């Protein structure tokens, strides 16, 4: 789950898009909203998404104030799902929804008018095009994995005759289809993840720390080109959950959750 925006607004005053992507099927739901407050987020999630698809087991989002607040925490406890958060300044944690954001924004830019303020009129068309296209990882369209059949498109030929099945026969056929699709998609996902890992790990060795190790934390807001890239204050590893770690500042005692790629070990010479 992620917010994209703000965009230019018009009479409907929509400025943001709440994007929710199913982790397995890659099926996307994108909703144009006037703001990204905690109340709007919770109301939309509950009334639009939960009522349509049911309660998810886990929701992954960044640590923005619209997601990490008392209202959202109370809803997760009340309804019974687990809300987890990505590591700050590490968008790869929530890469699936981030990738869609990078896809649909250029598409909206091609379709909107010269004023650039009617993007929300084309949002659902772009989302449908994405959901009905073959996904590189699963080798199926998100629509197929969700509904067990391909989406009928305007370019498809019109049927010359119609036939109907008994509800029980159709249900049995659908069960068989939905049993085959996930198995194949899972194999494709695992294969693609292995390829991605090999590509990521090549010439990129990450350090493995233990509790008590001392490291330096990356500076996430850069100034001049020659400014320091890492904080000068050493950080102590207090919890290990590779590839993320909990660091404690030795001066302020403030704890920070970071990805291993945003730290570097301190090498002590003797």
Secondary structure as GFF3:
##gff-version 3
##sequence-region A 1 270
A	DSSP	beta_strand	2	5	.	.	.	ID=ss1
A	DSSP	beta_strand	16	21	.	.	.	ID=ss2
A	DSSP	beta_strand	28	33	.	.	.	ID=ss3
A	DSSP	alpha_helix	38	44	.	.	.	ID=ss4
A	DSSP	pi_helix	45	50	.	.	.	ID=ss5
A	DSSP	alpha_helix	51	53	.	.	.	ID=ss6
A	DSSP	beta_strand	58	61	.	.	.	ID=ss7
A	DSSP	alpha_helix	70	79	.	.	.	ID=ss8
A	DSSP	beta_strand	82	85	.	.	.	ID=ss9
A	DSSP	three_ten_helix	91	94	.	.	.	ID=ss10
A	DSSP	alpha_helix	95	111	.	.	.	ID=ss11
A	DSSP	three_ten_helix	119	121	.	.	.	ID=ss12
A	DSSP	alpha_helix	123	131	.	.	.	ID=ss13
A	DSSP	alpha_helix	142	147	.	.	.	ID=ss14
A	DSSP	alpha_helix	167	201	.	.	.	ID=ss15
A	DSSP	beta_strand	214	217	.	.	.	ID=ss16
A	DSSP	beta_strand	235	241	.	.	.	ID=ss17
A	DSSP	beta_strand	244	249	.	.	.	ID=ss18
A	DSSP	beta_strand	255	259	.	.	.	ID=ss19
A	DSSP	three_ten_helix	260	262	.	.	.	ID=ss20
A	DSSP	beta_strand	263	265	.	.	.	ID=ss21
###
